[in-house]
Amino acid sequence: MSTGPNPTAKRASATRGLLVANIAVSGIIALLALSVLGRLGSATGPDETNLDLIDLLGVIQIPLPIATGVAWLMWQHRAQANLHAAGIGGLKFTPGWAVGYWFVPIVNLVRPYQSVKELWSASDPGAPDEADWQKVSGAARVGWWWLVLLASNLAGVGAPWEIATIDDARRWLTVTVVGEALSIAAAALAISIVMQIQQRQQRKFSVAA
């Protein structure tokens, strides 16, 4: 049984590495989609090789977000548990529910954001108790991250189910580019949040020690 805060550096680094991998894959897909989009309507038509590569990278994207999600939840659980182990007052989210709310339909549109916002504020090294950390500002990036993440998940709604015409292909490629751009932005914000919280907790618990 843990008697105090545990280091989050390894879990934070693993999460960051997987988020970087997501950014790289999304960037390649977006560039390929733009390349094919530029060839639509030309004499040669769309580049079939690029279309095949997009499909291949799309397959790679299936396990990568899952691995990233697992790493994120492991990091978040540990970081949230650290706050409880340190005796920080006024916390609304237990480590278990900070993770569990991600899997509850409808509720997962709000609660994960709230739990990460609490994690951000309560990890502030200059806020030793409940009255202090609830006044902490600077969590705007958490809000932006959540909005961009939701937008990236909704981006595929406008994509056609079947590509029968040039217009269908153009719309599908446009949605792909927009979706991947939003995914890159969400991942970049997530990296910032993970590393900032890790550093804040390191300073907070070092001072407490």
FENDA-V910565 format. One line per field, one symbol per residue. burial: # if it has 9 or more other C-alpha atoms within 8 Angstrom, else .. Layout:
burial->???
This chain:
burial->....#..#..######.###.##.###.#########.##.....##..##.##..##..#..##.##..################.#..#..##..##.##....##..###.###########.##.#.##..#..#.######.##.##..##..#...#..#.########################.###.##.######....
